[in-house]
Amino acid sequence: MSYPCISPYVEAYSEVNKKVSVFNKKTGKTYLLGDMEYDILRSLDGTKSLSELAAYSRGLNEQQLTLLIDQFERIGFIRGKEPKSKLNIIKLRKGLVNGNRLINSHNIAWRIVNIIIIYLSLPLFILGCHIAARNINIVAVILANNLMTPRAFILIPFMLFMLLLHELGHAVVARCNGVNVPEIGVMLYWFMPCAYTNLSGITFLKSRGRRLIVLMAGSFTNFMLSGICLLLLEVVPAGMYEFLLWCAVSNLSIIIMNMVFFIKLDGYFILEELMEVKNLRRSAFTYMTASLKRALSSLGRAGRGRRYKGRYLDIGSRSALDNSVYIYYTVLSGIYVLIIITALVLGIYNFFTR
């Protein structure tokens, strides 16, 4: 650490209230630094000793500077101290575009898109449903006889395109609320093709209402796309009718999929915000494990008249409602994972035996 050097995986973005948002590409996390901390981080070029850095810093002595650089090391900002990459087979990511460079939050066009997503998506969807209801008999017949599903070479790219539009909705609303969006990309999540937007900077939004709007913006975008498809049913030729109806239903399916809160999709993070709990999944499973251990330990010691003292978690630290949510969340998550694994195994079995 005599000549510390900034990691090449560190990227800095726009200032927020005289602070700088810094993204670590290695960890996928965003941090907010003050001007002084950022100036010091930027000066770490590997050619200056701690004493030389202290001479140029804003009143920090060598000891204080050492403590600050230790902090930078812990979060992976120093070259050679980056955390090792771990292969996560249930979450394989590939970034495609930098959202900060793609979306200029000061551009009037992006501002208009932001307003449309927030304020017009649901009215468009409701209007589309109202228009489609005029031909409810035709729609019911098509739905009853199975929707026309496009061929695979059209289906997969088109679904990915709609998923990317979903993530673009997140990114536009996030950028217009001052959140840095360093990555938009595609991934395999639990072996399902998905798109993603890095919204790690959302934690710096002080308003919970704004955080919720950013988290719901993707679903708002799908409501808007579904509504547009339903409105177009009035004017398209018969050959396009089933395809547009399939597009409308597919966008609704994307909303439903993203609202499942047993895996870390939009619904999960919305539930975290509503409960004001960070790392909800880990907290719920920790609470359930501690409760079971406490119950088993109490049963084992009941005959000896010894009182159990909790060692794993203060399970009374939250309200009874939150604790109940933890229990239901853990049980239902387990059931959901079993269903997904069973469906995957059956799908593979049917593929190889048909």
N, C-alpha and C positions, 0 to 999 in steps of 0.2 A: 504493500500500500504506500510505499515511499513515493512512487510516481503514478498515482491513480489515473485511470483513463476511462472515459465514458463508454458504455457498451454500444456497439453498433445497432443493437435491437431497440434502442430508446429513440422515440420520436416526440417532439414537442409541437403543440398546436396553439390555437388562438388563446389570448388572454381572457380570463374570466374574473372580473372585479379585481384587477391588478394581480391576478395569479395566473400561472401557466399550467395548462393541462398536459401531462406527460404520459405517453402510452408506451408500455413495455411489450413489444411484439412477442417476446419469448413467453411471457406469462399470460398475455391477453388482458392485463389489468391497466386501469387508468388511475393516475395520481394527480393531485393538485398541489403545485409548489408555489411558494411565495417568490417574489422577484429576487430576493437575496439567495434563496436556496437554488433557484434556477440559474442565476448568474454563476454561482460556484460550480454547479453541475456542468454547465456549458464550458467552463474554463478547464475542465479535467481532460487535457489532451495527451497525457502520458509523458509530458516533457517537464513538468513542474513538480518540485518537491513540496511537502506539506508546509515548510517554512516559507517558500516562495508564494504558495497559494494564500497563506495567511496574510502576507504583506499586501496582496491585492484584494482580499475579502473586506467586507463592510464591518470592520470592528471585531471580527472573530479571531480569537487567538488559536494557536496550533492545537491545543487540547479540544476546544470547541469544534474546530474544523475536523479533527479526527472522529469525534462523535457523530458529526453530520455525515461524513463519508462512510462510517460504519452503518448508518441508517440506509444510505444508498446501496451498500453492499447487500444488506438484508432483503431489499426489494429488487435486486438484480440490475441495478443501474451501472455497475462497474464491470468493465471488461474482465473476463476470467472468473467472475463471481455469479454469472448467470445460472439459474437452475437448469438442471439437465432436462432435456425434452423427454416426456414419457408418452409412449404410444397408448392412446386410449381407443380401443377397438369399437367402443359404442359411441364415440364422438370423433369422427375423422373430419377435419376441416381443411378447406382450401380457400383462402382469401382471394377475391377477384378484383375488387376496386376499393380505393380509399374514399369513404363517404364524405370526408371533409373537403377533399378536392373536387368531388363530383357535385356536391350540393353547396352552393354559395348562399348562405342564409340571408344575405342582404339583397339577393337578386329578386326582383319583383315577381318573376315567373314562379320561382320556388315558393314564395310567400303565398301566391294565389293557390298553388297546389296544396299547401298546408291548410289554408282556409277551407278548400273543397273537402279535404279528407276529414277535417274535424267537424265541420258544420253541415256539409251537404251529402255525405255518404249515406247516412241513415234515411234522410228524406228521399234520395234517389232510389234506394232499395224499396222503401214503402210504396213510392209511386210506381216502380216497376212491378211490384206484386199486384198493385191495383189494376194496372193495365193487363197483366197476364191473366188476372181473374176473369176478364171478359171472355177469354177462350179457355175457361177452366176445363171444359169437356175434352178439348184436344190435348191439353197439358196432362190431364188425368189418364187418358188413353196411352200417351207416350210413356208416362212414368210407370203405368201398370204393365206395359209390354217391354220393360227394360229400356233404359236410355241407350241410344246409339253411342257406343264407346269408340273413339277414333282408334286407328291402327297404332301399334306400339311405337312406330317411328314418328308419329305425330303426338301421341299421348304423353310420352316421357318428356320431350322438350317443352311441350306446352304447359305441363304441370309445373316443371321447374321455372318456366317463365312467370307463371302466376304466383309461385312462391317467392320469386325474386321481387315481383311487384309488391307483395305483402311486406317484404323486408324493406323495400324502398319507402313504403309508407311510414314504417318505423323511423327510418333514417331522416326523411324530410321533416317530420314533426320534431324529432330530436334536435336536428340542426337549427330549426327555427326557434327552439327553446334554449339555445346556447350549449347544447350537449355535443361533445366531440364524438364523431363516429369514424374510428380509424379503419374499420373493416366491414365490407359486405361481401359475402361469399356463399359457397355451397358446402354441404357436409352430409355425411351419413350418420344419422342419429338413431341409435338402436336399429341399425341396418336399414333405415328408411331414408330415401333421398330427401333432403331438406335444404333450405337456404337459411342464412343467419345474418344478423347485424350485431356488431359488437357495441353494446350499450353500457359498458362498464362505467362510463362517465355519468350515467344517470343519477348515481348516488349523490352528486354534487348539486342536484336541483333541490332547493329548499322546500318547494311546494309539493306536497304529496299528490295534490290534484294534477299538477303538471306531469309528475312521474307516471301516474295512472294513464293520462292521455297518451303519453309516448308509448306505453306498453300496449295500449288498445289500438294504436294507430294502424297496425298491420291488419287487424280484423276489420276496422273501419274501411280500409282500402278494399278488402274482399267484399264487404257489403256494397261498396260503390260499384265494383266491377260486376257483381251479380245483378245489381239494379240496372246497370247499363245494358247488360245482355237481355234482361227481361223486357226493357223498353224497346230494344231493337227487334223483338219478336213481331212487332206490329208492321215492320217495313221490309223485312228480309224475305227472299223467295223461300218456297217450301223446302228446298234442299238444304238450307241453312238453319231451318227452324230447330231441328233436333240437336244440332251441334251447339247452337246458342243456349238451348235449354240445358244441355250437358255442362256447358261452361258456367251457367248460373248455379247449378247444383254443386259443381266441383268447388266453386268459391265458398259456398256454404259449408261444404265438407272440410275445407281448409280451416274455416273458423272453428268448427266443432273440434277438429284435431288439435288446434292450438289452445283451446280452452281446457283441455284435459290437464289437470294439475298434479297428476301422479308422476310425470316426468317434467324436466325443466324446459317447458315451453311457456308461451305467454300466460296461460292460466295460472301456472305455478308462481310466476313472479308477481302477477296481480294479487294472488292470494297472500303472498308475503307482504305486499304493501298494505293490504286491507287489515292484516293481522299485526302489522308493524313488527315482524319477526324476520331477522336475517338468517339465512341458512335453515329455512323451515324444515326441509327434509332431514338434515342431520340432527336438528334439535328434536324433531318428532321421534326419530328412531332412537336417539340417546335417551329421551324421556321414557319410551316404551321399554327399552332394555333395563334402565334403572328401576322402573316400577316392578318389572318381573323379578329382578334380582332382590329387590327389597321384600317382595311378597314371599319368595322362596326362602330367603334368609329368616324372615319372621316365622314362617312355618317350622323351619328347622330348629329354631331356638325357643319356640313357644313352650315346649315341654320342660325346658330348663329354667323358665321364668326370667330369661334375659331379654332386655329391651334392645331392639335393633336401632342402630344409629346409621342413618343414610351416609354412604360414602361416595356414591356415584354421581348424584345430581340432586340439587335442592328442588324436589318435584313439587313443592308448595310455593315456589317462587313466582308462579304465574297464576292467573285466575283459573277457576274451575272450568270455565268455558274453553280457555286456551288448552288446558290439559285434556279436555274431552276431544277437542279438534285434533290434538296430537295422536290420541288413541285411534280415532276414526281414520285419520290420514295414514297412519302406519299400516293398519289392517287392510284398508282398501288399496293402498299401494302394493302390498304383497299380493293381493288377489289380482290386481291389474297386471303385474309383472308375470304371474303364472299364466294368465290368459294369453298375453303376448307371446310368451315362450311356447305355449301349447300350439297356438296358431302358426308360429314359425316352423315348429317341428312337423306339424301336419302338412303345411304347405310344401316343405322340402320332401316329405314322404310321398305326397301325391305327385310331385314333379317327377320323381325318379321311378314311380311305379305305374304311371299311366301309360 
